[in-house]
Amino acid sequence: MRQAWRRCAAGIRAFAADRRGTVITFMAVAIVPLIGALGLATDAARGYMVRSQLSSALDAAALAGGKIMFSVNRDADIDMFFKANFPDGYMGAAVTGPSISVNDDKTKLSLSATATIPTTFMHVLGFQEMTVEASTEVTRSVDMLDLVISIDLSGSMGQPMTKIEGARDAAKNLVSILYGPNTVAPTYTVDGTTYNLLNIGLVPWNSKVNVGIAGQTYNPALTTTVTVPAFTNPVTGATGQTVLYKVNNSPVLFLRDPGTGWKGCVYARYVGDSSNTNDADLQIGDITVGGKYWPGYDPIPLLEGESRSGTWSGSSPDNEPSNTGWRNTNRSCYGAYWNDGNSSQPVAVPALPTWWHPSAPTISNPASSDCADCLAYSITPLNHTKQTIDDAIDALLTPAGTTNIPQGLYWAWEVLMPGDPFNDAVATVPFPRQRAIVLLTDGEIQGGNGDAYGGRFGSGTGAGTTTNSAHGFMPSPPAAANTRNNLNNRLKQLAANVKAQGIKVYVIQFDNTSSTLTTLLQSVATEPNAPYYYNAPTVDELKEAFNQIASNLSKLRLSM
């Protein structure tokens, strides 16, 4: 017994002293945390990848939804863009969301989502899955956009007709992009006042601008007078005038009665003397320039500034005196004869007005150069209904006449800004507002009888570049000293005045390769390159230019 006990004790001591298998035991104990650490690193990397993809998908979806914030399809588009960027089953993730939240005034769109993924190694520690979260916000700027589209409708825009057709399509596409799915402008209410966030007007022009309102017909029987404090007529020099004239189809006030047959056009507020210090064609509104007060505009009466058919005869359809000595000679507008600067004209034509300055023009045989007609297409004031502006653009069918870019820009500016005569723009708004003009032309400035300047700068492209001393120089300042007074330089100064008010000016040179025109139009635009200036030789490039301008006018920012 005692011997057996000794053998048992010896065996126990031998077992206790034996170190074989100890490492295996320790590894068995340590393997669990090692696997857990490896799993943590691996699953953390997977989680990071899933969260990164989740964030990218939310950003894309938020931007898509923000662009159509007011659309009934907004949430569906958000889901579509999210799924396109985070496909089902991505890395085995089960997604909840995106959750969509919009604030009361629809300026902020918030998205969030979670993704749950099964673990790989971490389940040995008891973690069967892990969840990651992501969120984003898109803040839509509460910006009002007031925009006027100013389209050259001179005769060359119809050569071929695909040019004006392309211009119409491009302009309507711009309108469509800006309106998105809406038929009327989105609104924003502050302190009980509701503002339309998108307002678009249209100004068609050629050698002059029809200042009537689109869709309204002139009725001379409805012309009324407006009594004003006595002033000196800035055109005729007559003192003590106390009335202005108001027609039924335009908000513009006139210095004289337009008369029967008036077509809708007005002269630029340009006196035509060599001092060039009293002219208001580079400013808008009721204004005093130099020594002259301009409370209204001078209309272009029918016989004075519209082309005439037929020949002089003993029996005039216009009830003019007969036996003029000009029988069987083609008749022209009165302005053409006045620009002759001599007395060789039919006695039926009124004597040269004292305020007309015929010495400046260089029109060759002006009596045979008839006046350019006023366009039948008039102004569409700022409005917030897509169909209204679409219809106005669709109506631009027949280009005619010559090119007077200054008037196209001038009346776009007048329509864009608050204050009479076109007082459709809201004076002030409690949030940022963009103002912009998109000016399209296919030609250099052309002068001629019956244009807004009465043909006083001469004919053809020379009106834009003339150095005739009779015109004098541009007022200096703001122009540089000894800057010649011509229509190109007047356009440059006009554009500078427009841009000084913070208005963005986009200019498209269409189907015209003239480097002279390029240089001029680049100086008119806010910047001499895209997105403010485009040279579009083709209709397709014209459409792309309008698309790029629309994109530039549509602002959206991502906030994280």
KELO-510359 format. One record per residue (C-alpha): residue in one letter; x, y, z. Coordinates in nm, 3 decimals. Example, Ala and Ser with C-alpha at 12.3 -4.5 7.8 and 13.67 -1.06 7.14 Angstrom:
> semi,xx,yy,zz
> A,1.230,-0.450,0.780 $
> S,1.367,-0.106,0.714 $
***
This chain:
> semi,xx,yy,zz
> M,0.000,0.000,0.000 $
> R,0.273,0.234,0.099 $
> Q,0.459,0.148,-0.219 $
> A,0.151,0.213,-0.435 $
> W,0.111,0.550,-0.277 $
> R,0.470,0.633,-0.353 $
> R,0.421,0.543,-0.719 $
> C,0.107,0.763,-0.739 $
> A,0.284,1.060,-0.580 $
> A,0.576,1.021,-0.818 $
> G,0.340,1.018,-1.116 $
> I,0.172,1.336,-1.000 $
> R,0.510,1.507,-0.959 $
> A,0.615,1.394,-1.308 $
> F,0.294,1.527,-1.465 $
> A,0.338,1.860,-1.292 $
> A,0.694,1.891,-1.417 $
> D,0.610,1.799,-1.782 $
> R,0.593,2.115,-2.012 $
> R,0.495,1.938,-2.331 $
> G,0.168,2.084,-2.496 $
> T,0.174,2.415,-2.303 $
> V,0.204,2.629,-2.618 $
> I,-0.093,2.459,-2.775 $
> T,-0.294,2.527,-2.464 $
> F,-0.202,2.895,-2.466 $
> M,-0.279,2.925,-2.841 $
> A,-0.615,2.766,-2.784 $
> V,-0.686,3.030,-2.523 $
> A,-0.551,3.322,-2.738 $
> I,-0.707,3.229,-3.074 $
> V,-1.045,3.377,-2.990 $
> P,-0.928,3.737,-2.935 $
> L,-0.693,3.711,-3.234 $
> I,-0.977,3.611,-3.461 $
> G,-1.189,3.889,-3.309 $
> A,-0.918,4.151,-3.381 $
> L,-0.880,4.032,-3.740 $
> G,-1.255,4.032,-3.784 $
> L,-1.282,4.382,-3.639 $
> A,-1.032,4.518,-3.892 $
> T,-1.190,4.335,-4.183 $
> D,-1.548,4.421,-4.093 $
> A,-1.456,4.782,-4.012 $
> A,-1.310,4.818,-4.362 $
> R,-1.625,4.667,-4.511 $
> G,-1.837,4.900,-4.303 $
> Y,-1.637,5.201,-4.420 $
> M,-1.683,5.101,-4.783 $
> V,-2.056,5.057,-4.738 $
> R,-2.091,5.390,-4.558 $
> S,-1.891,5.568,-4.830 $
> Q,-2.112,5.423,-5.101 $
> L,-2.421,5.506,-4.896 $
> S,-2.310,5.869,-4.863 $
> S,-2.237,5.898,-5.236 $
> A,-2.577,5.752,-5.323 $
> L,-2.753,5.995,-5.088 $
> D,-2.563,6.291,-5.236 $
> A,-2.662,6.197,-5.591 $
> A,-3.023,6.138,-5.489 $
> A,-3.041,6.467,-5.297 $
> L,-2.907,6.669,-5.589 $
> A,-3.156,6.503,-5.824 $
> G,-3.442,6.571,-5.587 $
> G,-3.332,6.928,-5.520 $
> K,-3.344,7.014,-5.888 $
> I,-3.713,6.923,-5.900 $
> M,-3.800,7.026,-5.545 $
> F,-4.153,7.124,-5.639 $
> S,-4.230,6.827,-5.861 $
> V,-4.473,6.550,-5.767 $
> N,-4.209,6.310,-5.902 $
> R,-3.942,6.433,-5.663 $
> D,-3.947,6.141,-5.416 $
> A,-3.962,5.883,-5.693 $
> D,-3.658,6.039,-5.858 $
> I,-3.475,6.040,-5.526 $
> D,-3.538,5.666,-5.486 $
> M,-3.436,5.599,-5.844 $
> F,-3.104,5.788,-5.816 $
> F,-3.033,5.631,-5.476 $
> K,-3.081,5.276,-5.603 $
> A,-2.878,5.349,-5.914 $
> N,-2.584,5.446,-5.694 $
> F,-2.641,5.188,-5.418 $
> P,-2.762,4.875,-5.594 $
> D,-2.961,4.613,-5.410 $
> G,-2.741,4.360,-5.231 $
> Y,-2.429,4.573,-5.240 $
> M,-2.180,4.385,-5.016 $
> G,-2.475,4.198,-4.868 $
> A,-2.618,4.515,-4.713 $
> A,-2.983,4.550,-4.616 $
> V,-3.081,4.917,-4.653 $
> T,-3.340,5.117,-4.468 $
> G,-3.427,5.442,-4.646 $
> P,-3.365,5.683,-4.786 $
> S,-3.572,5.884,-4.541 $
> I,-3.683,6.213,-4.703 $
> S,-3.743,6.534,-4.512 $
> V,-3.825,6.879,-4.654 $
> N,-3.858,7.199,-4.452 $
> D,-4.174,7.407,-4.466 $
> D,-4.058,7.656,-4.728 $
> K,-3.908,7.381,-4.947 $
> T,-3.559,7.524,-4.944 $
> K,-3.385,7.234,-4.768 $
> L,-3.403,6.867,-4.860 $
> S,-3.258,6.619,-4.606 $
> L,-3.192,6.250,-4.673 $
> S,-3.073,5.975,-4.443 $
> A,-3.033,5.598,-4.468 $
> T,-2.890,5.302,-4.278 $
> A,-2.727,4.986,-4.409 $
> T,-2.692,4.664,-4.210 $
> I,-2.428,4.414,-4.321 $
> P,-2.347,4.066,-4.185 $
> T,-2.009,4.034,-4.016 $
> T,-1.742,3.795,-4.135 $
> F,-1.514,3.717,-3.839 $
> M,-1.668,3.930,-3.567 $
> H,-1.950,3.684,-3.514 $
> V,-1.708,3.473,-3.308 $
> L,-1.729,3.755,-3.055 $
> G,-2.103,3.744,-3.068 $
> F,-2.155,4.025,-3.326 $
> Q,-2.366,3.887,-3.608 $
> E,-2.415,4.215,-3.802 $
> M,-2.314,4.580,-3.805 $
> T,-2.509,4.894,-3.903 $
> V,-2.375,5.214,-4.065 $
> E,-2.558,5.542,-4.114 $
> A,-2.525,5.836,-4.355 $
> S,-2.711,6.159,-4.420 $
> T,-2.692,6.464,-4.646 $
> E,-2.870,6.790,-4.716 $
> V,-2.930,6.991,-5.027 $
> T,-3.009,7.356,-4.975 $
> R,-3.187,7.514,-5.266 $
> S,-3.103,7.881,-5.283 $
> V,-3.412,8.095,-5.245 $
> D,-3.315,8.304,-5.545 $
> M,-3.557,8.491,-5.764 $
> L,-3.463,8.499,-6.130 $
> D,-3.584,8.783,-6.350 $
> L,-3.481,8.716,-6.710 $
> V,-3.542,8.891,-7.042 $
> I,-3.470,8.713,-7.369 $
> S,-3.379,8.964,-7.641 $
> I,-3.393,8.816,-7.992 $
> D,-3.268,8.972,-8.314 $
> L,-3.549,8.949,-8.567 $
> S,-3.380,9.134,-8.853 $
> G,-3.417,9.000,-9.206 $
> S,-3.100,8.793,-9.199 $
> M,-3.252,8.575,-8.926 $
> G,-3.481,8.442,-9.198 $
> Q,-3.203,8.355,-9.442 $
> P,-3.270,8.064,-9.426 $
> M,-3.581,8.032,-9.214 $
> T,-3.418,7.748,-9.022 $
> K,-3.227,8.020,-8.832 $
> I,-3.531,8.176,-8.670 $
> E,-3.680,7.830,-8.622 $
> G,-3.363,7.723,-8.442 $
> A,-3.365,8.039,-8.231 $
> R,-3.725,7.973,-8.127 $
> D,-3.649,7.612,-8.032 $
> A,-3.337,7.709,-7.838 $
> A,-3.514,7.987,-7.649 $
> K,-3.806,7.760,-7.560 $
> N,-3.567,7.493,-7.438 $
> L,-3.406,7.747,-7.207 $
> V,-3.750,7.833,-7.071 $
> S,-3.828,7.464,-7.029 $
> I,-3.509,7.400,-6.833 $
> L,-3.574,7.692,-6.601 $
> Y,-3.936,7.598,-6.537 $
> G,-3.864,7.227,-6.503 $
> P,-4.190,7.035,-6.458 $
> N,-4.377,7.348,-6.350 $
> T,-4.627,7.538,-6.562 $
> V,-4.613,7.841,-6.336 $
> A,-4.322,7.973,-6.135 $
> P,-4.259,7.835,-5.787 $
> T,-4.350,8.080,-5.513 $
> Y,-4.204,8.179,-5.179 $
> T,-4.398,8.356,-4.905 $
> V,-4.238,8.589,-4.654 $
> D,-4.441,8.777,-4.393 $
> G,-4.761,8.719,-4.586 $
> T,-4.623,8.836,-4.924 $
> T,-4.589,8.576,-5.198 $
> Y,-4.313,8.612,-5.456 $
> N,-4.285,8.439,-5.792 $
> L,-3.933,8.299,-5.808 $
> L,-3.911,8.292,-6.188 $
> N,-4.014,8.576,-6.421 $
> I,-3.931,8.581,-6.792 $
> G,-3.993,8.850,-7.055 $
> L,-3.928,8.870,-7.430 $
> V,-3.807,9.160,-7.647 $
> P,-3.800,9.102,-8.026 $
> W,-3.615,9.372,-8.222 $
> N,-3.473,9.471,-8.556 $
> S,-3.389,9.834,-8.642 $
> K,-3.621,9.941,-8.360 $
> V,-3.851,9.793,-8.095 $
> N,-4.228,9.767,-8.093 $
> V,-4.307,9.887,-7.740 $
> G,-4.664,9.760,-7.740 $
> I,-4.763,9.465,-7.525 $
> A,-4.789,9.132,-7.707 $
> G,-5.146,9.043,-7.796 $
> Q,-5.284,9.397,-7.764 $
> T,-5.388,9.603,-8.067 $
> Y,-5.341,9.977,-8.100 $
> N,-5.657,10.185,-8.122 $
> P,-5.585,10.556,-8.183 $
> A,-5.934,10.647,-8.061 $
> L,-5.832,10.532,-7.714 $
> T,-5.526,10.755,-7.683 $
> T,-5.547,10.978,-7.376 $
> T,-5.341,11.258,-7.229 $
> V,-5.165,11.264,-6.895 $
> T,-5.119,11.604,-6.733 $
> V,-4.771,11.665,-6.593 $
> P,-4.582,11.968,-6.460 $
> A,-4.465,12.194,-6.742 $
> F,-4.143,12.082,-6.907 $
> T,-3.937,12.155,-7.215 $
> N,-3.977,11.892,-7.483 $
> P,-3.628,11.736,-7.509 $
> V,-3.674,11.661,-7.881 $
> T,-3.847,11.967,-8.023 $
> G,-3.730,12.221,-7.766 $
> A,-4.087,12.347,-7.719 $
> T,-4.127,12.497,-7.373 $
> G,-4.421,12.472,-7.135 $
> Q,-4.548,12.130,-7.247 $
> T,-4.788,11.997,-6.984 $
> V,-4.920,11.674,-7.134 $
> L,-4.788,11.334,-7.230 $
> Y,-4.977,11.086,-7.444 $
> K,-5.090,10.740,-7.331 $
> V,-5.201,10.473,-7.579 $
> N,-5.420,10.174,-7.505 $
> N,-5.170,9.897,-7.579 $
> S,-4.847,10.012,-7.414 $
> P,-4.738,10.147,-7.075 $
> V,-4.493,10.384,-7.247 $
> L,-4.573,10.758,-7.228 $
> F,-4.513,10.965,-7.541 $
> L,-4.397,11.319,-7.608 $
> R,-4.651,11.354,-7.893 $
> D,-4.959,11.178,-8.020 $
> P,-4.853,10.872,-8.225 $
> G,-5.140,10.933,-8.463 $
> T,-5.345,10.709,-8.687 $
> G,-5.163,10.407,-8.821 $
> W,-4.885,10.404,-8.561 $
> K,-4.714,10.062,-8.575 $
> G,-4.573,10.055,-8.223 $
> C,-4.213,10.179,-8.248 $
> V,-4.035,10.472,-8.086 $
> Y,-3.717,10.667,-8.144 $
> A,-3.424,10.623,-7.912 $
> R,-3.393,10.913,-7.671 $
> Y,-3.117,11.067,-7.877 $
> V,-3.113,11.435,-7.970 $
> G,-2.858,11.408,-8.249 $
> D,-2.661,11.725,-8.187 $
> S,-2.284,11.717,-8.170 $
> S,-2.263,11.785,-7.795 $
> N,-2.391,11.435,-7.702 $
> T,-2.448,11.546,-7.343 $
> N,-2.829,11.550,-7.343 $
> D,-2.913,11.201,-7.467 $
> A,-3.103,10.943,-7.261 $
> D,-3.064,10.640,-7.488 $
> L,-2.807,10.495,-7.247 $
> Q,-3.024,10.527,-6.935 $
> I,-3.370,10.400,-6.844 $
> G,-3.655,10.561,-6.658 $
> D,-3.783,10.914,-6.613 $
> I,-3.451,11.096,-6.616 $
> T,-3.271,11.424,-6.672 $
> V,-2.950,11.405,-6.874 $
> G,-2.741,11.713,-6.915 $
> G,-2.986,11.997,-6.969 $
> K,-3.277,11.788,-7.095 $
> Y,-3.557,11.615,-6.904 $
> W,-3.696,11.296,-7.060 $
> P,-4.038,11.210,-6.917 $
> G,-4.138,11.002,-7.220 $
> Y,-4.042,10.871,-7.562 $
> D,-4.090,11.010,-7.910 $
> P,-4.313,10.778,-8.119 $
> I,-4.235,10.708,-8.484 $
> P,-4.550,10.807,-8.675 $
> L,-4.663,10.604,-8.973 $
> L,-4.558,10.837,-9.258 $
> E,-4.244,10.948,-9.082 $
> G,-4.080,10.615,-9.021 $
> E,-4.255,10.328,-9.203 $
> S,-4.188,10.210,-9.556 $
> R,-4.433,10.321,-9.823 $
> S,-4.559,10.151,-10.132 $
> G,-4.658,10.296,-10.466 $
> T,-4.548,10.607,-10.652 $
> W,-4.619,10.977,-10.624 $
> S,-4.926,11.069,-10.826 $
> G,-5.187,11.338,-10.861 $
> S,-5.416,11.156,-10.619 $
> S,-5.245,11.045,-10.301 $
> P,-5.406,10.773,-10.089 $
> D,-5.271,10.954,-9.783 $
> N,-5.460,11.276,-9.871 $
> E,-5.136,11.458,-9.945 $
> P,-5.118,11.746,-10.194 $
> S,-5.112,11.646,-10.560 $
> N,-4.907,11.768,-10.856 $
> T,-4.583,11.735,-10.668 $
> G,-4.365,11.710,-10.972 $
> W,-4.254,11.366,-10.851 $
> R,-4.515,11.169,-11.042 $
> N,-4.437,10.802,-11.103 $
> T,-4.143,10.819,-10.861 $
> N,-4.136,10.566,-10.580 $
> R,-4.247,10.709,-10.251 $
> S,-4.039,10.681,-9.935 $
> C,-4.098,10.763,-9.570 $
> Y,-4.060,11.125,-9.466 $
> G,-3.744,11.046,-9.273 $
> A,-3.571,10.943,-9.595 $
> Y,-3.634,11.286,-9.750 $
> W,-3.538,11.468,-9.433 $
> N,-3.207,11.287,-9.431 $
> D,-3.135,11.436,-9.776 $
> G,-3.058,11.762,-9.603 $
> N,-3.182,11.964,-9.902 $
> S,-3.506,12.098,-10.037 $
> S,-3.528,11.856,-10.326 $
> Q,-3.829,11.660,-10.210 $
> P,-4.198,11.631,-10.292 $
> V,-4.403,11.921,-10.162 $
> A,-4.624,11.659,-9.999 $
> V,-4.345,11.590,-9.751 $
> P,-4.348,11.825,-9.451 $
> A,-4.060,12.066,-9.416 $
> L,-3.755,11.943,-9.230 $
> P,-3.829,11.969,-8.858 $
> T,-3.601,12.203,-8.666 $
> W,-3.498,11.921,-8.435 $
> W,-3.384,11.690,-8.716 $
> H,-3.010,11.683,-8.782 $
> P,-2.958,11.569,-9.142 $
> S,-2.594,11.669,-9.172 $
> A,-2.463,11.372,-8.974 $
> P,-2.585,11.077,-9.186 $
> T,-2.391,10.956,-9.485 $
> I,-2.676,10.770,-9.649 $
> S,-2.626,10.752,-10.022 $
> N,-2.933,10.888,-10.200 $
> P,-3.143,10.858,-9.882 $
> A,-3.468,10.943,-10.058 $
> S,-3.443,10.614,-10.245 $
> S,-3.367,10.425,-9.923 $
> D,-3.702,10.364,-9.763 $
> C,-3.757,10.321,-9.390 $
> A,-3.735,9.984,-9.216 $
> D,-4.072,9.872,-9.086 $
> C,-4.158,9.836,-8.721 $
> L,-4.192,9.471,-8.626 $
> A,-4.539,9.328,-8.576 $
> Y,-4.403,9.148,-8.269 $
> S,-4.415,9.348,-7.950 $
> I,-4.288,9.309,-7.594 $
> T,-4.391,9.035,-7.353 $
> P,-4.337,9.184,-7.006 $
> L,-4.198,8.983,-6.717 $
> N,-4.445,8.711,-6.625 $
> H,-4.443,8.384,-6.434 $
> T,-4.648,8.158,-6.662 $
> K,-4.456,7.923,-6.891 $
> Q,-4.726,7.909,-7.157 $
> T,-4.726,8.287,-7.196 $
> I,-4.358,8.308,-7.278 $
> D,-4.372,7.994,-7.495 $
> D,-4.656,8.144,-7.700 $
> A,-4.467,8.471,-7.742 $
> I,-4.158,8.287,-7.869 $
> D,-4.367,8.069,-8.103 $
> A,-4.517,8.384,-8.256 $
> L,-4.178,8.501,-8.391 $
> L,-4.229,8.387,-8.749 $
> T,-4.115,8.650,-9.000 $
> P,-3.782,8.831,-8.959 $
> A,-3.750,9.165,-9.140 $
> G,-3.550,9.487,-9.138 $
> T,-3.203,9.578,-9.020 $
> T,-3.005,9.529,-8.699 $
> N,-2.996,9.776,-8.410 $
> I,-2.836,9.591,-8.118 $
> P,-2.842,9.893,-7.883 $
> Q,-3.220,9.903,-7.892 $
> G,-3.248,9.528,-7.835 $
> L,-3.036,9.562,-7.521 $
> Y,-3.195,9.889,-7.410 $
> W,-3.553,9.765,-7.405 $
> A,-3.452,9.435,-7.247 $
> W,-3.302,9.643,-6.965 $
> E,-3.615,9.854,-6.941 $
> V,-3.841,9.549,-6.922 $
> L,-3.614,9.381,-6.666 $
> M,-3.600,9.658,-6.410 $
> P,-3.873,9.794,-6.179 $
> G,-4.012,10.139,-6.249 $
> D,-4.213,10.281,-6.537 $
> P,-4.286,10.218,-6.814 $
> F,-4.257,9.838,-6.782 $
> N,-4.302,9.813,-6.409 $
> D,-4.356,9.438,-6.373 $
> A,-4.045,9.359,-6.170 $
> V,-4.083,9.357,-5.792 $
> A,-3.887,9.650,-5.651 $
> T,-3.732,9.467,-5.356 $
> V,-3.728,9.108,-5.232 $
> P,-3.617,8.968,-4.893 $
> F,-3.379,8.715,-5.048 $
> P,-3.120,8.706,-5.326 $
> R,-3.234,8.783,-5.679 $
> Q,-3.057,8.728,-6.008 $
> R,-3.128,8.955,-6.302 $
> A,-3.017,8.851,-6.647 $
> I,-3.050,8.934,-7.015 $
> V,-2.991,8.680,-7.292 $
> L,-2.914,8.867,-7.615 $
> L,-2.909,8.682,-7.948 $
> T,-2.795,8.843,-8.272 $
> D,-2.669,8.722,-8.608 $
> G,-2.536,9.048,-8.749 $
> E,-2.337,9.364,-8.707 $
> I,-2.514,9.689,-8.629 $
> Q,-2.682,9.835,-8.937 $
> G,-2.804,10.191,-8.982 $
> G,-3.070,10.322,-9.215 $
> N,-3.374,10.540,-9.256 $
> G,-3.651,10.470,-9.010 $
> D,-3.431,10.304,-8.749 $
> A,-3.459,10.404,-8.385 $
> Y,-3.198,10.674,-8.444 $
> G,-3.381,10.812,-8.747 $
> G,-3.099,10.704,-8.977 $
> R,-2.882,10.978,-8.831 $
> F,-2.574,10.757,-8.800 $
> G,-2.582,10.671,-9.169 $
> S,-2.652,10.347,-9.349 $
> G,-2.513,9.996,-9.331 $
> T,-2.241,9.881,-9.092 $
> G,-2.088,10.227,-9.115 $
> A,-2.343,10.339,-8.857 $
> G,-2.161,10.127,-8.604 $
> T,-1.811,10.246,-8.683 $
> T,-1.850,10.593,-8.834 $
> T,-1.593,10.858,-8.749 $
> N,-1.793,11.139,-8.912 $
> S,-1.701,11.452,-8.720 $
> A,-2.064,11.568,-8.725 $
> H,-2.140,11.306,-8.461 $
> G,-1.877,11.435,-8.220 $
> F,-1.748,11.219,-7.935 $
> M,-1.896,11.009,-7.657 $
> P,-1.938,11.190,-7.323 $
> S,-1.611,11.160,-7.131 $
> P,-1.629,11.037,-6.865 $
> P,-1.753,10.767,-6.856 $
> A,-1.608,10.693,-7.200 $
> A,-1.240,10.746,-7.263 $
> A,-1.148,11.083,-7.409 $
> N,-1.196,11.121,-7.784 $
> T,-1.411,10.808,-7.819 $
> R,-1.599,10.846,-8.145 $
> N,-1.975,10.873,-8.121 $
> N,-2.116,10.582,-8.321 $
> L,-2.358,10.300,-8.254 $
> N,-2.090,10.047,-8.161 $
> N,-1.952,10.274,-7.891 $
> R,-2.298,10.366,-7.772 $
> L,-2.371,9.993,-7.736 $
> K,-2.054,9.943,-7.532 $
> Q,-2.145,10.224,-7.293 $
> L,-2.504,10.101,-7.268 $
> A,-2.380,9.752,-7.179 $
> A,-2.146,9.897,-6.915 $
> N,-2.441,10.080,-6.757 $
> V,-2.649,9.761,-6.756 $
> K,-2.374,9.551,-6.598 $
> A,-2.306,9.821,-6.338 $
> Q,-2.645,9.732,-6.189 $
> G,-2.534,9.374,-6.129 $
> I,-2.724,9.237,-6.428 $
> K,-2.575,8.933,-6.597 $
> V,-2.555,8.979,-6.973 $
> Y,-2.534,8.662,-7.185 $
> V,-2.460,8.718,-7.555 $
> I,-2.481,8.470,-7.841 $
> Q,-2.327,8.546,-8.180 $
> F,-2.522,8.327,-8.417 $
> D,-2.422,8.221,-8.769 $
> N,-2.178,8.507,-8.812 $
> T,-1.799,8.474,-8.830 $
> S,-1.711,8.843,-8.819 $
> S,-1.420,8.898,-8.580 $
> T,-1.527,9.261,-8.549 $
> L,-1.866,9.151,-8.424 $
> T,-1.702,8.899,-8.189 $
> T,-1.490,9.169,-8.027 $
> L,-1.792,9.397,-7.989 $
> L,-2.020,9.131,-7.842 $
> Q,-1.754,9.004,-7.603 $
> S,-1.734,9.356,-7.462 $
> V,-2.112,9.357,-7.418 $
> A,-2.125,9.025,-7.229 $
> T,-2.054,9.001,-6.858 $
> E,-1.736,8.811,-6.945 $
> P,-1.581,8.755,-7.290 $
> N,-1.616,8.378,-7.276 $
> A,-1.856,8.102,-7.173 $
> P,-2.098,8.097,-7.003 $
> Y,-2.153,8.465,-7.089 $
> Y,-2.041,8.482,-7.451 $
> Y,-2.091,8.214,-7.714 $
> N,-2.009,8.201,-8.083 $
> A,-2.265,7.960,-8.226 $
> P,-2.214,7.903,-8.600 $
> T,-2.491,7.642,-8.626 $
> V,-2.838,7.580,-8.491 $
> D,-2.713,7.284,-8.286 $
> E,-2.444,7.501,-8.127 $
> L,-2.704,7.770,-8.063 $
> K,-2.918,7.520,-7.874 $
> E,-2.618,7.407,-7.671 $
> A,-2.536,7.769,-7.586 $
> F,-2.888,7.823,-7.455 $
> N,-2.860,7.497,-7.257 $
> Q,-2.535,7.610,-7.097 $
> I,-2.685,7.948,-7.010 $
> A,-2.986,7.777,-6.852 $
> S,-2.754,7.558,-6.646 $
> N,-2.560,7.861,-6.531 $
> L,-2.880,8.033,-6.424 $
> S,-2.994,7.730,-6.224 $
> K,-2.808,7.723,-5.896 $
> L,-2.802,7.438,-5.644 $
> R,-2.550,7.374,-5.370 $
> L,-2.471,7.068,-5.157 $
> S,-2.433,7.115,-4.781 $
> M,-2.293,6.843,-4.558 $
***
